């Protein structure tokens, strides 16, 4: 068992003890009075994160009435209310708010312990990576065989999304982020900074001259709630003809000759069906890309192996 991981778990356990001590709660009296179990904390965290019984029931694949009854029984057993019920959903009481830091720390320790036990037994270990869709589809997935050939224990779970999963809560082991690096107890490394350029189907610009931004029919990836499109239309003078929240859909549209798509040059030059357009009246901005991992899991062997594989893929691409 790696010493760095043992240290991380010890620190987490010490943190649990400190939480009890600093909050003035006596562990033995709480156990006697509350009879709170680890599975209860899991249930409380689930309701907190889903915010409504309907969403929590859908997440678990059970009836809402089943969860409502489970919550009622738990509150009766503990002797106090955990959530107040409102039309908008569940609101945690002060009791839940005081338990939240402890519950989240315990969740992290349990995840770490499970990962260590799997690693020690040489069983398959899932490594969870989240990254933008275009990176997952066009850069990492085609190179995945290389990672698995050298590290057959790895089961790589790749969540292709622009949403920011919570690294601090160990929602994922690794994340590739566009723009600002994540904050917190996170290890971060900059992968590259690439210019954003317009790419279109080969032969799209038949004029033989640079195009003005106003002449370019733009395909916009609506990953930022419309801010990218607003910038095109209001500030750059460009005209958006197609928009989608899925980058793969945008790429297919560009390959079909619909218009020009803004891509980091490192990605654009790998798209065999597309070519870079020379566009005037447009100052290509730089897009930084960061690789990040929670410090608690960063040096776990298979997380580290996946980290190094990602760096190799990007180094080869640049």
C-alpha positions as CSV (number, residue, x, y, z in Angstrom):
1,X,0.0,0.0,0.0
2,X,1.6,3.3,-1.1
3,X,2.7,5.4,1.9
4,X,1.5,8.7,0.3
5,X,-2.1,7.3,0.2
6,X,-1.8,6.0,3.8
7,X,-0.8,9.5,4.9
8,X,-3.7,11.0,3.0
9,X,-6.2,8.6,4.7
10,X,-4.6,9.3,8.1
11,X,-5.0,13.0,7.6
12,X,-8.6,12.5,6.6
13,X,-9.3,10.4,9.7
14,X,-7.6,13.0,11.9
15,X,-9.8,15.6,10.2
16,X,-12.9,13.6,11.2
17,X,-11.8,13.5,14.8
18,X,-11.1,17.3,14.7
19,X,-14.6,17.9,13.4
20,X,-16.2,16.1,16.3
21,X,-13.9,17.8,18.8
22,X,-14.2,21.3,17.4
23,X,-18.0,21.1,17.2
24,X,-18.2,20.1,20.8
25,X,-19.9,16.8,20.1
26,X,-19.1,13.8,22.2
27,X,-18.8,10.8,19.9
28,X,-20.1,8.3,22.5
29,X,-23.0,10.4,23.6
30,X,-24.0,11.1,20.0
31,X,-23.9,7.4,19.2
32,X,-26.1,6.6,22.1
33,X,-28.5,9.4,21.5
34,X,-28.7,9.5,17.7
35,X,-27.7,6.0,16.6
36,X,-26.5,7.5,13.4
37,X,-24.9,5.0,10.9
38,X,-22.7,5.5,7.9
39,X,-25.6,4.6,5.5
40,X,-27.7,7.3,7.1
41,X,-25.0,9.9,6.2
42,X,-25.0,8.5,2.6
43,X,-28.8,9.0,2.5
44,X,-28.6,12.5,3.9
45,X,-25.9,13.5,1.3
46,X,-28.0,12.1,-1.5
47,X,-31.1,14.2,-0.5
48,X,-28.9,17.3,-0.1
49,X,-27.4,16.9,-3.5
50,X,-30.6,16.0,-5.4
51,X,-32.6,18.7,-3.5
52,X,-36.0,17.0,-4.0
53,X,-37.4,13.6,-3.2
54,X,-38.5,13.2,-6.8
55,X,-35.0,13.7,-8.2
56,X,-33.5,11.5,-5.5
57,X,-36.0,8.7,-6.3
58,X,-35.2,9.0,-10.0
59,X,-31.5,8.8,-9.3
60,X,-31.9,5.6,-7.3
61,X,-34.6,4.1,-9.5
62,X,-37.2,3.8,-6.8
63,X,-40.6,5.3,-6.0
64,X,-40.8,8.7,-4.4
65,X,-43.0,7.3,-1.7
66,X,-40.4,4.8,-0.7
67,X,-37.8,7.6,-0.1
68,X,-40.3,9.7,1.7
69,X,-41.1,6.9,4.1
70,X,-37.4,6.2,4.5
71,X,-36.7,9.8,5.5
72,X,-39.6,9.8,7.9
73,X,-38.4,6.6,9.6
74,X,-34.9,8.0,9.9
75,X,-36.1,11.2,11.5
76,X,-38.2,9.2,13.9
77,X,-35.3,7.1,14.9
78,X,-33.0,10.0,15.4
79,X,-35.6,12.1,17.2
80,X,-35.3,15.3,15.2
81,X,-36.1,16.7,11.8
82,X,-33.5,16.6,9.1
83,X,-35.2,18.4,6.3
84,X,-38.1,20.8,6.1
85,X,-40.4,20.2,3.2
86,X,-41.3,23.0,0.8
87,X,-42.8,23.3,-2.7
88,X,-39.4,24.0,-4.1
89,X,-37.9,20.9,-2.5
90,X,-36.0,19.9,0.7
91,X,-34.3,22.4,2.9
92,X,-31.7,21.1,5.4
93,X,-32.2,21.9,9.1
94,X,-29.4,23.2,11.3
95,X,-28.8,19.6,12.4
96,X,-28.0,18.5,8.8
97,X,-25.9,21.6,8.2
98,X,-23.7,20.7,11.2
99,X,-23.3,17.1,10.1
100,X,-22.5,18.0,6.5
101,X,-18.7,18.6,6.8
102,X,-18.3,15.3,8.7
103,X,-20.5,13.4,6.2
104,X,-18.5,14.6,3.2
105,X,-15.1,13.8,4.9
106,X,-16.3,10.3,5.8
107,X,-17.5,9.8,2.2
108,X,-14.0,10.7,0.9
109,X,-12.2,8.4,3.4
110,X,-14.5,5.5,2.5
111,X,-13.8,6.1,-1.3
112,X,-10.1,6.2,-0.6
113,X,-10.2,3.0,1.4
114,X,-12.2,1.1,-1.3
115,X,-9.8,2.2,-3.9
116,X,-6.8,1.0,-1.9
117,X,-8.4,-2.4,-1.2
118,X,-9.0,-2.9,-4.9
119,X,-5.5,-1.9,-5.8
120,X,-3.9,-4.2,-3.2
121,X,-6.0,-7.2,-4.5
122,X,-5.0,-6.5,-8.2
123,X,-8.6,-6.3,-9.2
124,X,-9.9,-3.8,-11.8
125,X,-9.9,-0.2,-10.6
126,X,-12.1,2.4,-12.1
127,X,-10.5,5.8,-12.8
128,X,-13.0,8.5,-13.4
129,X,-12.0,11.3,-15.9
130,X,-14.2,14.2,-16.9
131,X,-13.3,16.3,-19.9
132,X,-14.9,18.3,-22.8
133,X,-16.6,16.1,-25.4
134,X,-14.3,17.0,-28.3
135,X,-11.3,16.0,-26.2
136,X,-12.9,12.7,-25.2
137,X,-14.0,11.8,-28.7
138,X,-11.2,13.1,-30.9
139,X,-8.1,12.9,-28.8
140,X,-8.3,10.5,-25.9
141,X,-10.6,7.7,-27.0
142,X,-8.5,6.9,-30.1
143,X,-5.4,6.5,-27.9
144,X,-7.0,4.6,-25.1
145,X,-5.6,1.2,-26.2
146,X,-2.1,2.4,-25.3
147,X,-3.2,3.1,-21.7
148,X,-4.9,-0.3,-21.3
149,X,-2.0,-2.2,-22.8
150,X,0.4,-1.0,-20.1
151,X,-2.1,-0.9,-17.3
152,X,-4.7,-3.6,-17.7
153,X,-6.1,-3.0,-14.2
154,X,-7.5,0.3,-15.3
155,X,-11.2,0.7,-16.1
156,X,-11.4,4.2,-17.5
157,X,-14.7,5.9,-17.0
158,X,-14.8,9.0,-19.2
159,X,-17.5,11.6,-18.6
160,X,-17.6,13.8,-21.7
161,X,-19.1,17.1,-20.4
162,X,-18.3,20.7,-20.0
163,X,-19.9,20.7,-16.6
164,X,-17.7,21.2,-13.6
165,X,-17.8,18.1,-11.4
166,X,-16.7,18.6,-7.8
167,X,-13.0,17.5,-7.5
168,X,-12.9,18.4,-3.9
169,X,-15.7,15.9,-3.1
170,X,-14.0,13.3,-5.3
171,X,-16.8,13.2,-7.8
172,X,-14.0,12.3,-10.3
173,X,-10.3,11.4,-10.1
174,X,-9.1,13.5,-13.0
175,X,-10.5,16.5,-14.9
176,X,-9.5,18.4,-18.0
177,X,-10.7,21.9,-17.8
178,X,-10.9,24.8,-20.3
179,X,-10.2,28.3,-19.0
180,X,-9.5,29.0,-15.4
181,X,-7.9,26.2,-13.4
182,X,-10.0,24.7,-10.6
183,X,-9.3,25.8,-7.0
184,X,-9.1,23.9,-3.7
185,X,-6.8,21.1,-2.5
186,X,-6.2,20.2,-6.1
187,X,-3.0,19.3,-8.1
188,X,-3.1,21.3,-11.4
189,X,-0.9,21.2,-14.5
190,X,-1.3,23.3,-17.6
191,X,-1.4,21.1,-20.7
192,X,-1.2,23.9,-23.3
193,X,-2.6,27.2,-24.5
194,X,-3.8,27.1,-28.1
195,X,-5.2,29.8,-30.4
196,X,-8.9,29.5,-31.3
197,X,-9.2,29.5,-35.1
198,X,-12.0,29.0,-37.6
199,X,-12.2,25.6,-39.4
200,X,-14.5,24.7,-42.2
201,X,-14.9,21.9,-44.8
202,X,-12.0,21.7,-47.2
203,X,-12.7,23.9,-50.2
204,X,-15.2,25.9,-48.2
205,X,-13.5,29.3,-49.0
206,X,-13.4,29.3,-52.8
207,X,-12.6,33.0,-53.1
208,X,-8.8,32.4,-52.8
209,X,-8.6,35.4,-50.4
210,X,-8.9,35.9,-46.7
211,X,-12.5,36.2,-45.5
212,X,-13.8,39.0,-43.3
213,X,-15.5,37.9,-40.1
214,X,-18.8,39.3,-41.5
215,X,-18.6,36.9,-44.5
216,X,-18.2,33.7,-42.3
217,X,-21.3,31.7,-41.5
218,X,-20.6,30.6,-38.0
219,X,-21.3,27.3,-36.2
220,X,-21.3,28.1,-32.5
221,X,-20.8,25.6,-29.7
222,X,-23.2,26.8,-27.1
223,X,-21.2,25.5,-24.1
224,X,-21.3,28.8,-22.2
225,X,-25.0,29.5,-22.1
226,X,-25.0,31.6,-25.2
227,X,-22.1,34.0,-24.2
228,X,-19.9,32.7,-27.1
229,X,-22.7,33.3,-29.6
230,X,-23.4,36.8,-28.2
231,X,-19.7,37.6,-28.6
232,X,-19.9,36.6,-32.3
233,X,-23.0,38.5,-33.1
234,X,-22.5,41.7,-31.0
235,X,-18.8,42.2,-30.9
236,X,-17.2,40.3,-33.7
237,X,-19.8,41.1,-36.3
238,X,-20.2,37.4,-37.2
239,X,-23.4,35.7,-38.2
240,X,-24.4,32.5,-36.4
241,X,-26.2,30.1,-38.7
242,X,-26.2,27.0,-36.5
243,X,-25.7,26.4,-32.8
244,X,-25.6,23.2,-30.6
245,X,-24.6,22.3,-27.1
246,X,-22.8,19.2,-28.4
247,X,-19.4,19.7,-30.0
248,X,-19.7,16.5,-32.0
249,X,-22.8,17.9,-33.7
250,X,-21.0,21.1,-34.5
251,X,-18.1,19.2,-36.0
252,X,-20.5,17.1,-38.2
253,X,-22.2,20.4,-39.3
254,X,-18.8,21.9,-40.2
255,X,-17.7,18.7,-42.1
256,X,-21.0,19.0,-44.0
257,X,-20.2,22.5,-45.2
258,X,-22.7,24.4,-43.1
259,X,-20.2,27.0,-41.9
260,X,-17.1,27.6,-39.9
261,X,-16.5,26.3,-36.4
262,X,-14.2,27.9,-33.8
263,X,-11.7,25.3,-32.5
264,X,-8.4,25.3,-30.7
265,X,-5.7,24.9,-33.4
266,X,-4.4,21.8,-31.6
267,X,-7.8,20.1,-32.3
268,X,-8.5,21.7,-35.6
269,X,-5.4,20.5,-37.3
270,X,-6.3,16.9,-36.5
271,X,-9.7,17.1,-38.2
272,X,-8.9,15.6,-41.6
273,X,-12.1,16.9,-43.2
274,X,-11.6,20.5,-42.1
275,X,-9.1,23.2,-42.9
276,X,-8.2,26.4,-41.2
277,X,-9.7,29.6,-42.6
278,X,-7.8,32.9,-42.8
279,X,-10.3,35.4,-41.3
280,X,-9.7,39.1,-41.0
281,X,-11.2,41.4,-38.4
282,X,-10.8,38.6,-35.8
283,X,-8.1,38.4,-33.1
284,X,-7.8,34.7,-32.2
285,X,-7.9,34.4,-28.4
286,X,-5.8,31.9,-26.5
287,X,-7.6,28.9,-24.8
288,X,-5.7,27.4,-21.9
289,X,-6.3,23.8,-20.9
290,X,-5.6,22.3,-17.5
291,X,-5.3,18.8,-16.1
292,X,-6.4,18.5,-12.5
293,X,-6.7,15.9,-9.8
294,X,-7.7,15.9,-6.1
295,X,-4.5,15.8,-4.0
296,X,-5.9,12.9,-2.0
297,X,-5.9,10.6,-5.0
298,X,-3.3,12.2,-7.4
299,X,-0.5,9.7,-6.5
300,X,-2.6,6.6,-6.4
301,X,-0.8,4.3,-8.9
302,X,-3.5,4.0,-11.6
303,X,-4.6,7.6,-11.3
304,X,-1.0,8.6,-11.8
305,X,-0.7,6.3,-14.7
306,X,-3.7,7.8,-16.4
307,X,-2.4,11.3,-15.6
308,X,0.9,10.5,-17.4
309,X,-1.0,8.9,-20.3
310,X,-3.1,12.1,-20.8
311,X,0.1,14.2,-20.8
312,X,1.7,11.9,-23.4
313,X,-1.4,12.2,-25.7
314,X,-1.3,16.0,-25.6
315,X,2.5,16.2,-25.9
316,X,2.3,14.1,-29.1
317,X,-0.5,16.4,-30.4
318,X,1.4,19.6,-30.0
